[in-house]
């Protein structure tokens, strides 16, 4: 039995060789840990903290002046002294095994406190510091346009564009003592001297006397001539008149209890082989996402990137909306439309690196100067060899201003509801996670390999985000599983709300590619899904865009391959391959959602088993858009079997919408039987029965549960409308029987005090919910899975699930919807054990 309240809280979930979403990952190797039953286990890390070499930067040179200063540690904290914060870092109470690394945490927290204090001293506070876009780039000020650019190594500078015939001789800029160039261009006859939507560039002369033209670093929009092959981008002055500005009409929706995320790429969302627009996505794709009961959309490739095939990960212009899909006003329309549908919108933000493109990108400002005069580190330290990209110097004052302002810009100007930070593993370590296998040993996380400059930046970033918008959702794409990444800054954590459970899809790919189905281990599957730090939330996924790109295969593609093109018609009986493929695709997605984390993510098209991988237009495929689209017609065609996978995806999201099992802290695997190939677990008060056996159907299969009473089917993957055989009766009441001696768990059935019996067909998953007295008069049909009513209608017939949650006095402590504090954990486990 594995009780997730009792899972070892001190281990890492992932030991995958660390790369990030746009690189190839090697397979997972599980982190070792001691066995855990009904007591908290504690993996004793080896060794102690490491020292750090001095890095001279502005905050280090000045910070020694500040002793015992007040600091706001995060948006929800109260002001406390720096000494108190440093001496009482709360993360050690949450995870006592981190105490050997106290010096490391004190060092990084002090760096954070000092940096924040300096920002307060010289910039008026973190939030004010992050308004850099109101000072840098182009801004309207009284009587004209003021343009500012940080380029300390430049010897001369001009602004050029359509407005002056690309001759900057009359628009020379002046440089201040901080390396910031500026110019004010007076209005002409009451009109801005630079017309809206006209092209502009920054021209400067560097040390060797050569003049170069670059796109302004803070540009809000950049375009390219579509009629010129490999044409360079132009910066565009974006200041539309009031009549052309999009005005938001809808408020942000409430933050969901648990995010059910639909990861999407706007450009490739059309059924046609072309680039889709923001407005088309809003009108045509957002309703699909809402219909499938997702509550969050995660948009990829929003920031401008000159190379389309980079999937948006080689950013050239950080404040600019990708012009391929429309204008900034069009993107605002998309986000407002999502909010009107009750969908939060997250942005895939890339602050881990920048495009190596000199002509179009930020890299163009780096002309060989030192790190102090550049956005990037100098030499090899500033270059990511695997990604062919530049690496930020996170200790640089102006880099911090640029990146933090970038976050505030997207939150406030476009009303994004949060971010998914890409490439966090690369940021956290000087080795960038390349060819490193993380095993869960704490020495791998807290050593000289840790890039404390980047850690401090991420702490500042999360503190800022939650200060501006407390309900923001911020997710880290980190494969290393660094402890504390999902803890609040106020306790010494890095401050993310969630971490992506990146080892899970690797495990499924390994099973589908390398293991015979008869050899699948239920214990290993359940362990892979539950092996995470209970104090830090995860977003689980069976597959994302990583598994859909060319050179890899999606779950459905791995299962059915060429039969997805020839065997998906409902007008004929399915082949054994198709029947197996659809059944396992549903089960793999659902068990990942139900057992793998506190949130769930799906990539666009995978919900219905899209039959093609993604291949962006590039030289290797003749610049074709054929594989850079989504074939919605497949799921819309009623006689094709893709609709079954899509319907089940909608139903499992609906189940969480009703029962909020993802947000429940109660997660108990009571049985993982390798012989039967059955996994039984509880999430919240729902009972999940997954039978992975290729052939065996079990009648009267005994499953353990916590609460006594009557149970009915809530969701059944074998229902006809999900492409199944309808073998499980939805009109059957399942009554529990007590097990063992009350209060003596070891005498119970699978350590559960009650049990009931079910029919469990092979390759099916069935969920059971406990019927409350108020529901006795209701229908005996399942919550979802009937042909005669819609899922939404089904939900309306079931009383609110919160009525079934008992108080602490009922001794159902592990079912109470509340957040356990570290001090509660031992007491909770003790009480659960006594049951």
C-alpha positions in Angstrom: 0.0 0.0 0.0 1.2 3.5 -0.8 -0.5 6.3 1.1 0.4 9.7 -0.4 -0.1 11.5 2.8 2.8 9.2 3.9 4.9 9.4 0.8 8.5 10.4 1.6 8.3 14.2 1.3 12.0 14.6 0.8 12.6 12.9 -2.6 12.6 14.1 -6.1 10.1 12.8 -8.6 12.4 12.8 -11.5 15.8 11.5 -12.4 15.6 12.1 -16.1 18.7 13.4 -17.8 17.8 17.1 -17.8 17.1 19.0 -20.9 14.0 21.1 -21.6 11.0 21.0 -23.8 12.8 21.6 -27.0 15.5 19.1 -26.6 15.6 15.3 -26.5 15.4 13.7 -23.1 16.7 10.3 -22.1 14.7 7.8 -20.1 13.8 8.1 -16.5 15.6 6.2 -13.7 13.7 6.2 -10.4 15.2 7.8 -7.4 16.0 5.4 -4.6 14.2 5.7 -1.3 13.4 3.6 1.7 10.1 1.8 1.8 7.2 3.7 3.2 4.1 2.4 4.8 2.0 4.2 7.4 4.8 6.3 8.7 6.7 9.2 7.3 10.0 8.0 5.8 13.0 10.3 5.7 15.7 9.8 3.1 18.9 11.0 4.8 20.9 13.0 2.3 24.6 12.7 2.3 27.1 15.4 2.9 26.7 19.1 3.7 26.4 22.4 1.9 29.0 23.8 -0.4 30.6 27.2 -0.4 30.2 29.6 -3.4 32.7 31.6 -5.2 32.3 35.4 -5.0 30.6 37.1 -7.9 31.1 40.8 -7.8 27.9 42.6 -8.8 26.2 45.8 -7.9 24.1 44.3 -5.1 27.1 42.6 -3.5 29.2 45.7 -3.5 26.4 47.7 -1.9 24.5 45.2 0.2 27.0 45.2 3.1 25.5 48.6 4.1 22.1 47.0 5.0 22.0 45.4 8.4 18.7 44.3 9.9 16.6 46.0 7.3 12.9 45.3 6.7 12.0 43.2 3.7 8.7 42.0 2.2 9.5 38.4 1.5 6.5 37.8 -0.7 3.1 39.1 -1.6 1.3 37.4 1.4 3.9 37.9 4.1 4.2 40.6 6.7 7.3 42.7 7.0 10.0 41.1 9.1 13.7 41.7 9.8 16.2 40.3 7.4 18.0 38.6 10.3 14.8 36.9 11.5 14.1 35.7 8.0 17.6 34.3 7.6 17.6 32.6 10.9 14.1 31.1 10.7 13.9 29.8 7.1 10.6 28.0 7.2 11.5 25.3 4.6 13.5 23.4 7.2 10.3 22.8 9.2 8.7 21.5 6.0 11.6 19.4 5.0 14.0 18.7 8.0 16.4 16.8 5.8 17.3 20.1 4.1 19.0 21.3 7.3 22.5 20.0 6.3 22.2 22.5 3.5 21.3 25.4 5.7 24.4 27.4 4.6 23.3 27.1 1.0 19.8 28.3 1.8 21.0 31.1 4.0 23.3 32.2 1.2 20.6 32.2 -1.5 18.0 33.8 0.8 20.4 36.5 1.8 21.2 37.2 -1.8 17.5 37.5 -2.5 16.9 39.8 0.5 19.9 42.0 -0.4 18.9 42.2 -4.0 15.3 43.2 -3.2 16.5 45.8 -0.7 18.7 47.4 -3.3 15.8 47.5 -5.7 13.7 49.2 -3.0 16.5 51.6 -2.2 17.3 52.7 -5.8 14.1 51.9 -7.8 11.3 52.4 -5.3 10.5 48.7 -4.9 10.1 45.6 -6.9 6.8 46.4 -8.5 8.0 49.9 -9.6 11.3 48.3 -10.9 9.2 46.0 -13.0 7.6 49.0 -14.9 10.6 49.3 -17.1 8.5 49.3 -20.2 7.2 52.7 -19.1 10.7 54.1 -19.3 12.5 52.1 -21.9 11.6 51.6 -25.5 9.1 54.1 -27.0 6.8 56.0 -24.7 4.5 59.0 -25.1 5.5 61.8 -22.8 4.3 65.4 -22.9 4.7 66.9 -26.3 6.5 64.0 -27.9 7.8 60.4 -28.0 10.8 59.5 -25.8 12.9 56.5 -26.7 15.4 55.0 -24.3 17.8 52.0 -24.9 20.4 50.5 -22.6 23.6 50.0 -24.7 26.6 50.9 -22.5 29.2 49.7 -25.0 27.9 51.8 -27.8 29.9 54.9 -28.8 27.2 56.7 -30.7 23.5 56.0 -31.2 20.6 57.1 -33.4 17.0 56.2 -34.0 16.0 55.5 -37.6 12.9 54.5 -39.4 10.2 55.3 -41.9 9.6 58.6 -40.1 13.0 60.0 -41.0 13.8 58.1 -44.2 16.1 55.8 -42.3 18.6 58.7 -41.8 19.4 59.2 -38.2 21.8 62.1 -38.6 19.1 64.5 -37.2 18.0 62.1 -34.4 21.2 61.6 -32.4 20.8 60.1 -29.0 22.4 61.0 -25.7 24.0 58.6 -23.2 23.8 58.9 -19.4 26.2 57.6 -16.8 24.4 54.2 -16.6 24.8 53.5 -20.3 21.2 54.4 -21.2 20.7 56.3 -24.5 17.7 58.5 -24.9 16.1 61.0 -27.3 12.8 63.0 -27.2 11.2 63.4 -30.6 8.7 66.4 -30.5 5.3 66.1 -32.0 4.8 67.7 -35.4 1.6 69.8 -35.7 0.1 68.1 -32.7 0.7 64.6 -34.2 3.3 62.0 -33.1 6.4 62.3 -35.2 6.5 58.5 -35.5 3.3 57.3 -36.9 1.6 54.2 -35.4 2.6 50.9 -37.1 5.6 52.4 -38.8 9.0 50.7 -38.9 11.9 51.7 -36.6 15.4 50.5 -35.6 18.1 51.4 -33.2 21.4 52.4 -35.0 24.6 52.4 -33.0 28.4 52.5 -33.4 30.5 50.1 -31.3 34.1 50.2 -30.4 35.6 49.2 -33.8 33.8 52.0 -35.5 31.2 49.9 -37.3 27.6 51.1 -37.3 24.9 48.4 -36.9 21.1 48.5 -37.0 19.1 46.5 -34.5 15.5 46.1 -33.4 14.9 48.0 -30.2 15.2 45.7 -27.2 11.8 46.8 -25.7 9.9 46.8 -29.0 6.2 46.0 -28.6 5.7 44.6 -32.1 8.0 43.3 -34.9 7.1 42.3 -38.5 8.8 40.8 -41.5 8.1 41.2 -45.2 6.3 37.9 -46.2 7.3 38.4 -49.8 11.0 38.3 -49.2 12.7 35.0 -48.4 14.7 35.2 -45.1 14.0 38.9 -44.8 15.1 40.5 -41.6 12.5 41.7 -39.1 11.7 45.3 -38.5 10.7 46.8 -35.2 7.2 48.5 -35.3 6.2 51.5 -33.3 2.9 50.3 -31.8 0.6 53.0 -30.4 -2.8 52.6 -31.9 -5.4 55.4 -31.6 -8.1 54.8 -29.0 -10.6 53.7 -31.6 -8.3 50.8 -32.7 -7.3 49.6 -29.2 -8.9 46.5 -27.9 -10.7 47.1 -24.6 -11.1 44.1 -22.3 -14.8 43.4 -21.5 -14.6 40.4 -19.2 -13.0 39.9 -15.8 -10.4 37.3 -15.1 -12.2 34.0 -14.1 -11.5 32.7 -10.5 -8.4 30.6 -10.0 -9.4 27.0 -10.3 -8.9 24.6 -7.4 -6.7 22.5 -9.7 -5.6 23.5 -13.2 -6.7 21.3 -16.1 -4.5 22.7 -18.8 -4.9 22.6 -22.5 -1.5 23.3 -24.0 -2.0 25.0 -27.4 0.0 26.5 -30.3 -2.1 29.2 -32.0 -0.2 29.1 -35.3 -0.7 25.3 -35.9 -4.3 25.2 -34.6 -5.9 25.4 -38.1 -7.1 22.3 -40.0 -5.6 23.8 -43.0 -1.8 23.7 -43.7 -1.2 27.4 -42.8 -0.6 29.7 -39.8 -3.8 30.3 -37.8 -4.6 33.7 -36.3 -5.3 34.7 -32.8 -8.9 35.6 -33.7 -9.5 32.4 -35.5 -8.2 30.5 -32.5 -10.4 32.5 -30.2 -13.6 31.9 -32.2 -13.0 28.3 -33.4 -10.6 26.5 -30.9 -11.5 28.1 -27.5 -15.0 26.7 -27.6 -13.6 23.2 -28.2 -11.4 23.6 -25.2 -14.3 24.7 -23.1 -16.5 21.9 -24.4 -13.9 19.4 -23.2 -14.1 20.9 -19.7 -10.6 22.3 -19.4 -10.3 25.4 -17.2 -6.9 26.7 -18.3 -5.3 27.4 -21.7 -1.5 27.5 -22.0 -0.4 29.3 -25.0 2.9 28.5 -26.7 5.0 30.7 -29.0 3.5 34.0 -28.0 6.7 36.0 -27.8 8.2 36.9 -31.2 10.6 34.4 -32.7 12.0 34.8 -36.1 12.5 31.1 -36.7 9.0 29.5 -36.8 10.4 25.9 -36.5 11.8 26.7 -33.0 8.3 26.2 -31.7 8.6 29.6 -30.1 11.5 28.8 -27.9 14.2 30.9 -29.6 12.8 34.3 -28.7 14.0 37.3 -30.5 11.7 40.1 -29.2 10.6 39.5 -25.6 7.9 42.3 -25.4 6.5 41.6 -28.9 3.5 39.4 -29.8 4.3 37.0 -32.6 3.2 38.8 -35.7 2.5 35.6 -37.6 -0.9 35.2 -35.9 -1.9 38.9 -35.7 -1.5 42.1 -33.8 -1.3 42.8 -30.0 -4.9 43.8 -30.2 -5.8 40.4 -31.7 -4.1 38.6 -28.9 -6.1 40.7 -26.4 -9.3 39.6 -28.1 -8.2 36.0 -27.7 -7.5 36.3 -24.0 -10.7 38.2 -23.4 -12.7 35.6 -25.2 -11.1 32.9 -23.1 -12.0 34.8 -19.9 -15.6 35.1 -21.2 -15.7 31.2 -21.4 -14.3 30.9 -17.8 -10.8 29.9 -19.1 -7.6 31.1 -17.5 -4.8 31.8 -19.9 -1.2 31.0 -19.1 1.7 32.1 -21.2 4.7 29.9 -22.1 7.5 32.4 -21.0 11.1 31.8 -22.0 13.5 33.5 -19.7 16.0 30.6 -19.7 17.8 31.8 -22.9 17.5 33.9 -26.0 17.8 33.4 -29.7 21.3 33.5 -31.1 19.9 35.6 -34.0 22.0 38.7 -34.2 20.0 40.6 -36.9 16.5 40.3 -35.3 17.1 39.6 -31.6 18.4 40.8 -28.3 21.7 39.1 -29.1 22.3 41.9 -31.6 23.1 44.3 -28.7 26.0 42.1 -27.6 29.0 43.1 -29.7 31.8 41.5 -27.6 31.5 43.6 -24.5 31.8 42.3 -20.9 28.8 40.8 -19.0 28.4 44.1 -17.1 27.6 45.8 -20.4 25.5 43.1 -21.9 22.3 41.1 -21.4 24.3 37.9 -21.6 27.3 36.3 -20.0 30.5 36.7 -22.0 32.3 33.8 -23.6 31.3 30.2 -23.2 29.3 30.9 -20.1 26.9 33.0 -22.1 26.3 30.3 -24.8 24.2 27.2 -24.6 25.9 24.8 -27.0 23.0 22.3 -27.1 20.4 25.0 -27.9 22.6 27.3 -29.9 21.4 30.2 -27.9 22.5 33.0 -25.5 22.3 32.8 -21.7 21.3 35.7 -19.5 23.4 37.2 -16.8 20.8 37.2 -14.0 23.1 39.2 -11.7 23.0 42.2 -14.0 20.8 45.1 -12.8 19.4 45.9 -16.3 18.8 42.2 -17.1 16.7 42.0 -13.9 14.8 45.1 -14.9 14.3 43.7 -18.4 13.0 40.3 -17.4 10.9 41.3 -14.5 9.3 44.1 -16.5 8.6 41.5 -19.2 6.6 39.5 -16.8 4.6 42.5 -15.6 4.0 43.6 -19.2 2.3 40.3 -20.2 0.3 40.2 -16.9 -1.0 43.8 -17.1 -1.1 44.7 -20.8 -2.6 41.4 -22.0 -4.3 40.1 -18.8 -2.5 36.7 -18.8 -3.3 34.7 -15.7 0.1 33.3 -15.1 3.1 31.6 -16.7 4.7 28.3 -17.5 8.4 29.0 -17.2 10.3 27.1 -19.8 13.8 25.6 -19.3 14.0 26.1 -15.6 16.5 23.3 -15.2 18.9 25.0 -17.5 18.6 28.1 -15.3 19.1 26.4 -12.0 22.5 24.9 -12.7 25.7 26.0 -14.3 25.8 22.7 -16.2 22.2 23.4 -17.4 21.2 19.8 -16.7 23.0 18.6 -19.9 24.0 14.9 -19.5 23.2 15.0 -15.8 21.1 12.2 -14.3 19.2 13.5 -11.2 18.8 10.6 -8.7 17.3 12.5 -5.8 20.5 13.0 -3.9 20.3 16.5 -2.4 24.0 17.1 -3.2 22.9 17.3 -6.8 20.7 20.3 -6.0 22.7 22.3 -3.5 26.3 22.6 -4.6 28.7 24.8 -6.6 26.8 23.6 -9.6 23.7 25.6 -8.5 23.4 29.0 -10.3 22.3 31.1 -7.3 22.0 34.2 -9.5 19.2 32.4 -11.5 17.6 31.1 -8.3 17.5 34.7 -6.9 16.0 35.9 -10.2 13.2 33.2 -10.0 12.5 34.1 -6.4 12.1 37.8 -7.4 10.0 36.8 -10.4 7.6 34.7 -8.4 7.4 37.3 -5.6 6.6 40.0 -8.2 4.0 37.9 -10.1 2.1 37.0 -6.9 2.3 40.5 -5.6 0.8 42.0 -8.8 -1.8 39.2 -9.2 -2.1 37.0 -6.1 -4.3 34.4 -8.0 -1.7 33.9 -10.7 -0.7 30.3 -11.6 3.0 29.9 -12.2 4.5 26.5 -13.3 8.1 25.5 -13.5 9.3 23.2 -16.3 12.0 21.5 -14.2 13.2 18.0 -14.8 15.6 17.9 -11.9 12.9 18.1 -9.1 14.9 20.6 -7.0 13.4 20.6 -3.5 11.8 23.9 -2.6 11.0 24.9 -6.2 7.3 24.7 -5.4 7.5 26.3 -1.9 6.7 30.0 -1.3 9.5 32.5 -1.2 8.5 33.5 2.3 9.8 30.1 3.6 12.9 30.1 1.4 11.5 28.4 -1.6 11.7 29.5 -5.2 8.0 30.3 -5.3 6.4 28.3 -8.1 2.8 27.1 -7.6 3.4 23.9 -9.6 6.2 21.9 -11.2 5.7 19.8 -14.3 5.9 16.1 -13.5 8.3 15.5 -16.4 9.3 11.9 -15.6 5.8 10.6 -16.2 5.6 10.8 -20.0 9.1 9.3 -20.2 7.9 6.3 -18.2 4.9 5.8 -20.5 7.1 6.0 -23.6 9.5 3.5 -22.1 6.6 1.1 -21.5 5.0 1.5 -24.9 8.2 1.2 -26.8 10.2 -1.3 -24.8 7.9 -3.5 -22.7 5.4 -6.3 -23.6 2.0 -5.5 -22.1 2.0 -8.7 -20.1 5.1 -7.6 -18.3 3.9 -4.2 -17.2 4.4 -3.7 -13.5 1.4 -2.1 -11.7 3.7 -1.4 -8.7 6.2 0.5 -10.9 3.4 2.4 -12.7 1.7 3.5 -9.5 5.1 4.4 -7.9 6.1 6.5 -10.9 2.9 8.4 -10.7 3.0 9.0 -6.9 6.7 9.5 -6.4 6.6 13.2 -5.7 7.0 15.7 -2.8 3.7 16.0 -1.1 4.4 19.5 0.0 5.0 20.8 -3.5 2.3 20.5 -6.2 2.8 19.0 -9.6 1.1 19.1 -12.9 1.0 15.7 -14.5 0.8 14.8 -18.1 1.0 11.6 -20.2 2.3 13.5 -23.2 2.8 17.1 -24.2 4.1 18.8 -27.3 7.5 17.0 -26.7 6.0 13.7 -27.6 4.2 15.0 -30.6 7.1 16.6 -32.5 8.7 14.9 -35.5 11.0 12.1 -34.6 8.8 11.0 -31.7 5.3 9.6 -31.4 2.2 10.3 -29.4 0.7 7.7 -27.1 -2.0 7.0 -29.7 0.5 6.8 -32.5 2.7 4.4 -30.5 -0.3 2.2 -29.8 -2.0 2.1 -33.2 0.6 3.5 -35.8 -0.6 3.0 -39.4 -4.0 1.6 -38.3 -4.9 5.2 -37.3 -5.2 5.9 -41.0 -7.1 2.8 -42.1 -8.8 1.3 -39.1 -10.7 4.1 -37.4 -14.1 3.8 -39.1 -17.1 2.9 -36.9 -18.7 1.3 -40.0 -16.6 -1.8 -39.5 -15.5 -3.7 -36.4 -12.3 -2.4 -34.9 -9.1 -4.4 -35.4 -7.5 -5.8 -32.2 -4.8 -3.1 -32.6 -7.3 -0.3 -32.7 -9.4 -1.7 -29.9 -6.4 -2.0 -27.7 -5.0 1.4 -28.7 -8.2 3.3 -27.9 -8.6 1.5 -24.6 -5.1 2.1 -23.4 -5.0 5.7 -24.6 -7.9 6.5 -22.4 -6.5 4.6 -19.4 -3.0 6.1 -19.7 -4.3 9.6 -19.9 -6.8 9.1 -17.1 -4.5 7.4 -14.5 -1.9 10.0 -15.2 -4.5 12.7 -14.4 -6.0 11.0 -11.4 -2.8 9.8 -9.7 0.1 11.8 -11.1 -0.3 15.3 -9.6 -2.4 18.2 -8.4 -3.0 19.5 -11.9 -3.2 18.0 -15.4 -2.0 19.0 -18.8 -2.9 17.8 -22.4 -1.4 19.0 -25.6 -3.7 20.2 -28.4 -5.0 17.2 -30.4 -3.8 14.5 -28.1 -7.2 14.4 -26.4 -8.6 12.6 -29.5 -5.4 10.8 -30.5 -4.3 13.0 -33.4 -2.7 10.6 -35.9 0.2 12.8 -37.1 3.3 14.2 -35.4 4.2 17.9 -35.7 6.7 19.0 -38.2 7.2 22.7 -38.6 8.1 24.2 -42.0 11.9 23.9 -42.4 14.5 23.3 -45.1 14.3 19.5 -44.4 10.7 19.2 -45.4 10.6 21.7 -48.2 9.1 24.4 -45.9 5.9 22.5 -45.7 2.9 23.3 -43.4 1.4 19.9 -44.0 2.3 18.5 -40.6 2.0 21.8 -38.8 -1.8 21.7 -38.2 -4.5 19.9 -36.3 -7.0 17.8 -38.2 -10.2 18.7 -36.3 -12.3 17.1 -39.0 -11.2 13.7 -37.7 -12.9 14.2 -34.3 -15.8 16.0 -35.9 -16.6 13.2 -38.2 -19.2 11.1 -36.5 -18.3 7.7 -38.1 -14.7 7.9 -37.0 -13.4 6.5 -33.7 -11.4 9.6 -32.7 -14.7 10.9 -31.2 -14.5 8.2 -28.5 -11.2 9.3 -27.1 -12.3 12.9 -27.2 -15.5 12.2 -25.4 -13.7 10.3 -22.6 -11.2 13.3 -22.3 -14.2 15.6 -21.8 -15.8 13.2 -19.3 -12.7 12.8 -17.1 -12.3 16.6 -16.9 -16.0 16.8 -16.0 -15.5 14.3 -13.2 -12.9 16.5 -11.6 -15.1 19.5 -12.2 -17.7 17.8 -10.1 -15.7 16.0 -7.4 -12.5 18.1 -7.3 -10.4 15.0 -6.8 -7.2 16.7 -8.2 -7.3 19.2 -5.4 -7.8 16.6 -2.7 -4.9 15.8 -0.4 -6.3 12.3 0.1 -4.5 9.9 -2.3 -4.2 6.3 -1.3 -3.1 3.4 -3.5 -4.5 0.4 -1.8 -3.6 -2.3 -4.3 -1.1 -2.5 -7.2 -1.3 -6.2 -8.2 1.2 -7.3 -10.8 -0.4 -10.6 -11.3 -4.0 -9.3 -11.8 -2.7 -6.2 -13.6 -5.0 -4.1 -11.5 -4.4 -0.8 -9.6 -7.0 0.4 -7.1 -6.7 3.8 -5.4 -8.7 6.5 -3.8 -8.4 10.2 -4.7 -10.7 12.3 -2.5 -13.6 10.0 -1.8 -13.7 8.5 -5.3 -12.6 4.9 -5.9 -10.6 4.2 -9.1 -10.2 0.7 -10.5 -7.8 0.3 -13.4 -7.5 -3.2 -15.0 -4.6 -3.2 -17.4 -4.8 -6.9 -18.1 -5.0 -7.6 -21.9 -7.5 -10.4 -21.4 -8.8 -11.0 -17.9 -12.2 -9.8 -16.7 -12.7 -10.2 -13.0 -16.2 -10.7 -11.6 -16.8 -9.8 -8.0 -13.4 -8.2 -7.8 -12.9 -6.9 -4.2 -11.7 -3.3 -3.8 -11.0 -1.5 -0.5 -12.3 1.9 0.4 -12.3 4.3 3.3 -16.0 5.2 3.9 -18.8 2.7 4.3 -22.0 3.0 2.3 -23.4 2.6 -1.2 -21.3 3.2 -4.3 -22.2 3.7 -7.9 -20.4 4.2 -11.2 -19.2 7.7 -11.8 -17.2 7.1 -14.9 -16.6 4.0 -17.0 -14.1 3.9 -19.9 -16.0 0.8 -21.2 -19.2 2.7 -21.9 -20.5 2.6 -25.4 -20.1 6.3 -26.0 -16.4 6.0 -25.2 -15.9 3.2 -27.7 -16.2 0.4 -25.2 -18.4 -2.7 -24.9 -20.8 -1.5 -22.2 -20.0 -4.5 -19.9 -20.2 -2.6 -16.6 -23.7 -2.1 -15.2 -24.4 1.5 -14.3 -27.7 0.7 -12.5 -25.9 -1.5 -9.9 -25.6 -0.4 -6.3 -22.4 -1.6 -4.6 -22.7 -1.9 -0.8 -19.7 -2.0 1.4 -18.7 -4.6 4.0 -16.5 -3.8 7.0 -13.1 -5.3 7.0 -11.0 -6.5 9.9 -10.9 -5.3 13.5 -11.9 -1.6 13.8 -8.9 0.5 14.6 -6.4 -2.2 13.6 -5.4 -1.3 10.0 -3.2 -4.4 9.6 -6.3 -6.6 9.9 -8.1 -4.7 7.2 -8.4 -5.6 3.5 -5.4 -3.9 1.7 -5.3 -1.6 4.8 -8.8 -0.2 4.1 -11.6 -0.5 6.7 -14.3 -1.3 4.1 -14.7 -3.0 0.8 -17.1 -3.8 -2.0 -17.1 -5.9 -5.1 -17.1 -4.9 -8.8 -17.0 -6.2 -12.3 -13.6 -5.2 -13.8 -13.2 -6.0 -17.5 -9.7 -6.1 -19.0 -8.3 -2.8 -20.3 -10.9 -0.7 -18.5 -11.0 1.9 -15.8 -14.1 2.5 -13.7 -14.6 5.2 -11.0 -17.1 4.8 -8.2 -18.6 7.6 -6.0 -20.3 7.2 -2.6 -24.0 7.9 -2.7 -25.2 10.3 0.0 -28.6 10.1 1.5 -29.7 13.2 -0.4 -29.0 11.3 -3.6 -31.0 8.2 -2.8 -34.0 9.4 -4.7 -31.8 10.2 -7.8 -31.0 8.2 -10.8 -28.9 5.1 -10.6 -27.1 5.9 -13.8 -23.5 6.9 -13.8 -22.3 10.5 -13.5 -21.0 10.4 -17.1 -21.1 7.8 -19.8 -24.7 7.7 -21.0 -25.8 8.2 -24.6 -29.1 9.9 -23.9 -27.8 12.9 -22.0 -24.9 15.3 -22.2 -22.2 15.4 -19.6 -23.4 18.8 -18.4 -26.9 17.5 -17.9 -25.5 14.7 -15.8 -23.6 17.0 -13.6 -26.7 19.0 -12.9 -28.5 15.9 -11.4 -25.8 15.2 -8.8 -25.8 17.4 -5.6 -22.7 19.3 -4.8 -20.0 17.0 -3.7 -18.9 19.3 -0.9 -21.9 18.0 1.0 -20.2 14.7 1.4 -17.0 16.0 2.9 -17.1 15.4 6.6 -15.7 17.5 9.3 -12.7 16.5 11.4 -15.0 15.2 14.1 -16.0 12.4 11.7 -12.5 11.0 11.8 -12.4 11.2 8.0 -9.3 13.4 8.3 -7.7 12.4 5.1 -10.8 13.4 3.2 -11.1 16.9 4.6 -10.5 19.5 1.9 -7.8 21.6 3.5 -4.1 22.2 3.2 -2.0 20.3 5.6 0.7 22.3 7.4 4.1 20.6 8.1 3.2 20.4 11.8 0.0 18.5 10.9 1.5 15.7 8.9 2.7 13.5 11.7 -0.6 13.9 13.6 -2.6 13.2 10.4 -0.7 10.0 9.7 -1.1 8.8 13.2 -4.8 9.4 13.1 -5.2 7.7 9.7 -3.2 4.8 11.0 -5.5 4.5 14.0 -8.5 4.0 11.7 
